[in-house]
């Protein structure tokens, strides 16, 4: 075969291979970007993300006293009752700290909708024999900041609260 | 959830010693409350008490500067009439009449000076809550779109029915994250009703 014909054929093969490679890369990238057909039907589809927050709260006791275990149980019960999530209650809502004297505590919330969870907890009024009002104080992103804020409120409400 | 701005529960109906109720509200973090059993503005400690009047008959509805009058409509025609009033008052909605808070009502109120006051004590009732909450969300969104003030009041008859200020903010945030500061919407209502009143 002629040398010039040989070089043309090599060049053509090179161009073809580069083109096919780039087409396959482009196809791969575009398919990766597009959602699956079932999700693609909704242009507004957005995967909800779980976020973790720490809520500093204070319990105002109207009647009776409440301890850590009872409060944890009540929070979880209310959470499952309100949001209908039974399996993840242990993981989604965890009472981290509760000072029975000042009534200040910290609860960890892992949820797609933090406000819904806090609202559900806010509705809690009866826990066992106690009548309480849950007062959300601050929602923080880190436990350290939540503890710092809880300490401030511990100092403020450290004296045993009178019942109404 | 605490801020420099004060929180208010503009309608509370807890009976008994006013100073006990006042200390309870002050303890929870409120600076202003509205009571139906007082006839003038006064202070108990650091808590400001605003006189309120709840009217159920349109014929008796007369907004005044002495009382912050709340009209609780039970018919659409009454709600529309009250919504047009130029003097400051509130239209009271609860779980029984929240259906009256619709697009037409908001359109009427856009030209008036009334604010929407929603009594949220029924949100503590598990049976009423889901439907009532969805109606509240609809009403608040419509009102916010047209710039009408919305106030959440507890309407508490018992200390257990009081909502903490933080919970009220969470309720606004639940409706829309941008509405979180609507918890201070009451300031505008009270200032319109009684200009010059020291609220801080």
Interface residues (C-beta under 8 A of the other chain):
Chain A: X57 X60 X62 X81 X115 X116 X118 X119 X122 X123 X125 X126 X131 X133 X134 X135 X136 X137 X138 X139 X161 X164
Chain B: X1 X2 X20 X24 X27 X28 X29 X123 X124 X126 X129 X159 X160 X162 X163 X164 X165 X166 X167 X169 X170 X171 X173 X174 X177
